[in-house]
Amino acid sequence: MHDRTISRRALLAATAVAAGAVASQAAPVAAASPQLAARRRDRLRRLISRMSLEEKVGQLFVMRVYGHSATAPDQADIDANLAEIGVRTAAELISTYHVGGIIYFAWAHNTRDPRQIADLSNGIQKAGLAQNTPVPLLIATDQEHGIVARVGKPATLMPGAMALGASRSHADAREAARIAGAELAAMGINQNYAPDADVNVNPANPVIGVRSFGADPQAVAGMVAAQVTGYQSAGIATAAKHFPGHGDTKDDSHYSLPTIHHTREQWTELDAPPFRAAIDAGVASIMTAHIVVPALDPSEDPATLSRPIVTGVLREQLGYKGVVITDALGMEGVRQKYDDARVPVLALKAGVDQLLNPPDLRLAWNAVLTAVKDGEISEARIEESILRILELKERLGLFRDATVSARDLDRTVGTRAHLAAADRIAEHTTTLLVNEKGLLPLRPRRKKNLLVVGADPASPSGTTGPPTTVLAKALTELGFTATALSTGTAPSAAQIEAAVAGAQGKDAVIVATYNVSATSSQRTLVSALAATGVPLVSVAIRNPYDIARLSGVTASLAAYSWTDVEVRAAARVIAGRVRPRGRLPVPVQHADDPALVLYPIGHGLSY
């Protein structure tokens, strides 16, 4: 699976020369002793001194690229690269712009399967070592698990953050991260933009929600620290996000510029604890948010471009000394106030180190180059960031050997032990909110014939099909006769009528709900099914707040995601194969009166 044109010995030699023969560490992301760190820093500074200004500027950028291969992508991906970046391949991107990192996306065709991912990673590292100044790359992705996963099966898919928050188990969170990190590392991915350190105190938050561990700052802090420890024990650099905290907003920074109205005191109490915990746990990098926090910076610049926030709060107040990376620079939240040439310059002046995925790399790269040549940003300033980036690469062992092997891949990714661990962890997350008349657990000998209806949102990487189909299949395997009928996230009158007809003669109906709003026709579906008199079980497959807008359900569960591992766990709870152990990590408030809490943090029934 290695690219045969360069040997492992040659790679070792090249990286050793590049870094001045920097030795690797047994714990790849662990801090070195002060004396050892100083010696390594001196060697890395010598490496930086051999770089051209163009190479230095390139080290600051982390960029997308289309294709499954570093040198021979499909023609459609070549065309996309030429149109968006002006290069044909990942190797050409590296040789032209000397980028310090690459981010993988499924939509960019980077993550077809583990073997392909590993080959792509090896090809990228070969290209990095073929430069005039050989430097390995940070290869990153957003593998939060749950609803955000770029790498799918046969890799192991774990429960997402809010599900883990419902388990209340630091051990589970740490183990999930360790397993996920080991699998990413085996595929050559060495930086994961996780965990999410936002405290989701706003149920209407459209972009965070179940990506957060919950609404209790201290509980979130503990889970964040556990995941940082787990990932980095597997040799993966983590990126706690989105600083200074994206949890209390009703706007999505992908499409607009949200404002967080917390006072500084509220920020200190609500938003800061998970980031403090991540820093104390040795987090390798922190990602900024494209949000305005007037209490922290009255200029109302987005945090990514705010020196008072990045340098004043994160660096000076919290004492963070590691790598700071922007959220994607193509998001509208960072583009509303300044143009695409100005944004990367302002981000560097604010104090960030890595510039993630600008919409126009040539424009951004040249803007930074010009800013340095004109003296707006000193060369010494960008060298500070480059040193942090290279120190991270060195701690990950990339200067010793940046490649991965087929043997490690096959014995690590998607193993039986890892898959079993994912199922076991998921069983600790499913939360039983309502169980009138002791309806659950259902038993096949008493209530055998089931109808599974409901939402079928776009499938993340951790799914094998619509959640109704996956849930019906899991229940059938548990001894029921379960029929699936997908009614979507906005069921029509005809779909509702079909579901009501399908419920006739059934012993129970399971309805999967997805972010039910005040005007959602999912409410009409649930009411119509309840009116049939057939016992009705709702399963919230994303945010757990749905129950506040539903009436007539006999039992209600929160699964926190519609990925297979969480849907199967919900099936086992419904069937009584495992007891529900999850506890709400967020409060569920009354739909018409947010001051009234229906189900508080910690609520969860059992059998």
N, C-alpha and C positions, 0 to 999 in steps of 0.2 A: 503494500500500500504506500510505501515511500516513493517519491519521485526518484527514479533510478539514475538521473543525470548528476546527482550530487550525493556523495556518500556521507554516512553518519560521522565518520572520522573527519571529513572535510568541514562539515558543519561545526563540529567541536573546535577545530582549529580556527575557523573564521571567527566564531564568537569569542574565543579566548583572546585572539589578537585584538578584536574590537574593544573589549572591556579591560584590556591589560591583564588578562588571565584572572579575572575576578572569580573567586571560589564561590560555590553555591552553599546554601544553608540547608540543614536537615529539615527545618520548619520553613517552608518557602516564603511565607508572608510574615514571619516573626521578626521582631526588631533585633538588630545585632547589638553587641556590646559597644559602648562609646568608642573604644579604641579601634575595633574592627570596622565600625561604621565610618570613622574618620579616614582610615586607609582606603576603604572602598570609594568613599566620596572623592578622594584625591585622584584615584585612578579614573573615575568617571568624568571628573573635570578635565583630565587630559584627553579623554575621548571627545568631549565636547569641543575642546580647543582645536581638534583636527577637522571639525565639521565646517562646511561653508555656511554662510548666512542662510542660503536657501534650504540646506539640510536642517538647520536649527529651526527655522520656521515650520518646516514640514513635520517635525517631531511633535508639534503642538496640536496637530489635527488628527481626529479619528473620523474615518469616512466610510460611507456605504460603497458597495460596488456590486454590480450584477454578475451572476454566474456561479456555476457549481465548481468551476475549475479556475485556478489562478492564471493559467496560460491559454486554455482552450475552451472558453465558454461557448454556449450555443449562440447562433447568429443573432437571435432576438436579443440576447443579453449584450452582445457586442454593440448592437444598434442602440440599446438603452444607455450603455456606458458612454458612447460617443455623443449622444444627444444631451445627456445630463452632466457629464464630467469632462468630456473631450479626450478620453482615452478608450482603448479597446478592452483591456483586461485589468485584473487586480495587479498583475506584475507590472504593467505599464503605469498604473496609478502610482505604485511605489517608486518606480524609477523616475517618474516625472515630478512628483510632488514630495517625495521622501516622507510620506505620512508616517506618523508614529503608531497609528492603530487603525484597525478596520472593524466595523460593526457588522454582524451577520443579521439578516432578516430572512424569514421564510419567503416573503413576497419578492425578494431579490434573488431567489433560487439558490441561496447559500446553504440551505439546511435540508437537503433531500433525505439523507440517511446518515447514520454515524460513520460509515466507511468513507463516503463522499466528503463529509465534513472534515474528517481527519486528513484526507488527501488535499483538500483545499487549504487547510491550515498549514500543512507542510509546504505547499507551493508558495503560500504567502511568506512564510519564514525564509524560504530559499531566496525569494526576491528581495527581502530585506537585507540578507547577507551578501547579495550581489552588488550592493551600492558601493560607491567610492569609500564611504565610511560605513562599514557593515554594522547594522543595528537590528536586533529582532523586534517584532511588533507585538503590541498588546492587541489581542483578538477578543472582541467583546460581543455580548448579546444581552437581550432582556429576557432572562429565563427566571421570572419571578415564581413560576408555577401557578396553578389555578387558572385564571382567565388570561394570563399573559405568559405565553411560552412560545419561543421561536423554534425550539427543537422538539419534535414529536416522537412518537413511537418509531422504533422499538426502545428508545431511551425511556428511563423510568420517569413518570410524571407524578409529582407529589401534590398533596393538597396545597391550596394557596394560603396567603397570609391570614385572612380572617378566619378561615377554617382552623388553622393552627392556633390562632388566638382563642378560638372556642375550646380547643383541647386543654388550654392553660398549662401545657407541658413544655418547659424549656428543653427537656431531654428530647422530646419529639421534634421540636423545631431545630435543634442542633443536629440530630441524626438526619432529618430530611435534607438539611443544607449540606451536610458532609457527603451524603450519597449523591445528591445533585451535583455538588462540586467535583467529586471524583469522576463522574461521567462526563462533565464538561471538559475537565482537564484531559481526559483520555481522547477527546475529539480535538484537542489543540486549542480550545477556548479557554483563555486564562484570565478574563475579567468579566464578571457578571454584574449587570446593573440591578442589583438587589442587595439587601432587602429594602422594602418600602418602609421608611421611618415616619411616614405621615400619621397623625392621630386623627382618625375620621370622626369628627364631632358633628358633622353636618350630613344628615341622611340624604339630602338632595345633591350631594357631591357627585357630579357626573363622570369624573375621571379617576377618582381614587376608590372609594367604596370598599369592596372586598379585597382590594390590593393592600389595604391597611390591616394591621393586626387587631385594631379595635379603637375604642374611644377613651380608654383609660390610659393616660400618659405613662404611668409607671408600669402597667402591664405591657404596653407596647414596647417600652424601653427594654424590659427583660427579654422579650421575644427577639427584638432586633439584635441585642447583644449575643443571644444564643445562636442566631443565624450567622452573624459575622464570624463567630468562633468556629461554627461548623464548616462554612465555606472555606475559610482561610486555613483550617486544618487540612483541607484537601488540596491546598496549593492554588486556590482561586482568589484573585483580588475581588473584593466586594466594593459596591458603591451605594452607600446609604443615601436615600433620596426621599423627598425633593426639598432641599434646604432653601429657606428656613422653615418649611412646613406647609404642605398643600392640602391639609385635611379639612379646613373650614371654608369651603368655597362652593358656590353654585355654578361656577363657570369652568370651562375646560380650556386649559392653556394651550392646547393644540389649535384652538380656533379663536381665542380671544385672550385678553390680558386680565386675569382675575385680580381682585383686591382682597387682601386679608385684613379685616378690621380689628384684629386683636390689639390691645394695648401692649406695651412692652412687658408689663407684669403678667398679662395673660399669656403672651408668647413664652415667657420664662417658665410658667407653670404648665402650659398645655403642649407647646410645640417643641421646646428645647430638650426635654428629658430623653427622648429616643436618640437624638443626635449626640448628646453627652454620653449616653451609654455606648453608642457605636464607637465614639472616639476612645473611651476607656477600654473597649474591647480590641482596639488596634485596627479599626477599619482602614482599609487601604486607600479608599477614595470616597469622596462625597460629591453627589450631584446636586447642582443648583436648580431652583425652580424659576420659571418665567412668571412670577407673581409679584404684585406690588404689596409691600407691607409698610404703610406710612409711618407706623410707630418706630420702625427700625431705620427707615430712610425717607425723610419728608420730601425728597426730590421726586418721588413716585417713579423712579426708574425700576424696571424689573430687577429682581434680586440677582439674576445672572450678570447684570451690568452695573451692580451697585457696589462701589468700594466700601461704603459704610457697613454693608451686610457681609460681603465676602471676606474683606480684610478686617474690618472693624469688629464684627460679631463672631464670625467663624474662626478666623485666624487669631485675633487678639483676645477676644472675650472668652471663647471656648478653648483656645490654645491648640487648635488643630494644625498639624504640621505636614499632613500628607497631601495627596493629589486631590485637586478640586477640578471637577469636570462639569461643563455645562450640560443642561438637557439639550435635546436636538435643536439646532439653530434654524431649522426650517419651520418650527412651530410658530404660529401667529403671535403667541404671547410675547415673543422677543423681537418681533418684526414690526410692531405697530408704531413705535415711537422713533425708531432709527432704521436706516436702510441696511441692506445686506452687506455692504462694504464696511459700514461703521460698527456693526454689532460685534464682530470678532475683536476689533481693536479695543472697544470699550470693555469687553469681557476680560481681556488680558490686563487692562488698566485697573479693573476692579479687583484682580487678584487670582483669577482662575488659571489653571494650567493646561487643560485639554479642551479643545474646541470640537464639539461633537456634531458631525453630519450637517455642515452648512448646505443650503440649497444650491449654491454656486461656488464650488471649491476654488476655481480659478480666481474669481473675484475676491473671495475671502483671503486666500493665500497671498495674493498680490497686495491686498489692503494691509495685511500685517507686515509684509516685506517692506512696503513703502513707509509704514509708520516707524519701523526701525531705522530705515535709511535716513528718514527726515528728522529723526531724533525725538519723535513723539513718545516712542517706547524705547528705552535703552536696550542695547544688546545684553547688558548684564541682567536686566529684568527678565528677558525671555530665557536666559541661561538658568536663572533660578528655577523656572518651571521645568525646563528640560532636565535639570539635575533631579528634581523630584520624580519625574517620569522614568528616567533611567534607573534611579534607585529602586523604584517599584519593579521594573523589569528584572533587575538584578536579584531582588528578594524572591521573585517568582522562579528563579533559576534559569531564566531565558538566555542569559549569556553563557551558561554552561551547555545547554542543549534545549533548543526551542521546539524540537520535533516530537512527534508521538509515534508509537509503534502499533502495528496490527495486533500484536500479542496483548498489549495492555488494553487496547480497545475491546477485543473479544472477551476478555476476562473481567471487564468492568461495566460495560454499558448494557442495561436492561437485563441484568442477571436475575435468576430466580430469587436470590436473597434480597436484592434491591426491590423487586416487584412485591415480594411478600411484606417487606418493611413498609412500602407505600400503602398497601391495604391495611396493615395493622395501625399505622398512624391515622389513616382516614377514619377508621372505626372509632377513634377517640374524639372526632370532631362533630359528627352529626348531632344536631340539637333538636330535642323534642320540646316544642313550645306549648302545644295544646293536645290533650288526649281525653276527650269527653267520653264518659261511660266506659273507659278502659278499652277503646276500640283497638288500639295497638298493644301488643303485636298481633298482626293477622296470622292465622294458622291455616295452612292449606287444607286441612281436614274439615275446617269449619267455613272458611271463606276462600274458596278455591278459584273462582272465576273473577278475574280482575280486568278492568279497563284502565289503560294508562293514556291520558290525554295531556295536551298542554303545549307549552312554548318550545320552539326549536330555533334558538338564536344561532347566529353564525358560529361554526365549530372552531374552537381553539385547537392547538396542536394535540391536546390530551384527550381527544374524542375519536371514537370510531363511527359515530353516526349521531343522529338527533337524540337528545336526551330521553325522549319518550321511548324510542326504540331500544336504547341501551338499558333503560330501567325495566321495560317489559321483558327483555331477554334475561336480565339478572333475576327477576322475580320468577320467570319460568324455570330457570336453573335451580331455584330454591323450592320448587314443587308446586307452584301455582300454574294456572292457565291464564296467561296475561296477554292481552291484545293491545297493540299500540295504535293510537290515532293522533297524529300531529295536528294541532290547531294553530300553531304559530304564536307569535308574541302579540298579534292584533287579530284575534279570531273574527271572522265574518259571521253574519247571521246564519249563513248556510253551514259553516263549520260548527257553530254552536248547536244548531239543530241536529247535525250528524252525531255530535258527541252525546247529546241527550238521548237520541235513538240508540246509540251504542251502549249506553248505561243500562238500558232495560234488561232485566234478568241477571245483571252482574251482582256479585256479592259485595263488591266495593269498587270505588273509582279512585284512582290516584291522579291528581292534576298537578303538573309542573308549572309553576308560575315564575315570571321573570320581570322584576322591577315594576310592579303593578302601580300605576299612577291613578289619580283621581278620575281621569277620563278613559282609562284603559278598558277595552272590551273584554280583557281577561276577567274583570269583575263580573261582567254579564255572564260569561261562561261559567264561573264558579257558582253564581246565584242560580243559574238554570240547572246545573248539575245537582246542587243542594235540594232544589225543589222536587227532584225525582224521588227523594226519600232514600236513595242508596247511600250507604255510609261513604263519606268523602274525606280523603286525605290530601292535603296540599303539601307540596314540597317546593320551597323557595330555592331556585337553582342559581340565584345570584345574590343580591342584597337581601338580608333577612327581614326587612321591614314590610314585606308584602302582607303579612297577616293582619296588619293594622287597617288594611283596606278590603279585607275579605269578610264575608259573612256566610254562615251556614256550614262551615267545615267542621268535621267531627274531630279530626286530628290534624296537626300541622307540624312540619319539620323544616329546619333550615339546613341546606346542604352547602351553601356558600359558593357553589360553582356547578357547572354542568359537564365538567370533565369526567371521564369514565371512572376514575378512582373514587371520586366523591359520590357519584350517582350509584355506583355499586355498593358503597358503604351505606347509603340511605336505604337501598333495597334490603340489606341484611338487617338493618334496624327495623324496617317495616315488618319483616318476616320473623323477627324475634331471635335471629341467629346471634346477634350481639345486642347488648343493652345500650341505649343512647347515653353518651357520656359528655357530650358537648354542653358548654354553658355560654350564653350570649356574651360576646365581647363588646357589644354596643347595646344601648337601650333601644327598645322599640316604643316609639311614642304614638299617642293617639293621632290619627290622620288629620283630624280637624282641630286639635288642640295640642300643639307640641309640648306644652307645659305639663300635660298629663302623660305619665309613663305607664304604658300597658304592661310591658315586660322589662324589668331592669337588667342592667349588666349583671351577669351571674345567674340569670334565670335559665333553667333547664330541667325538664322532668326526666324521670327514668321509670323503668318497669319494676 
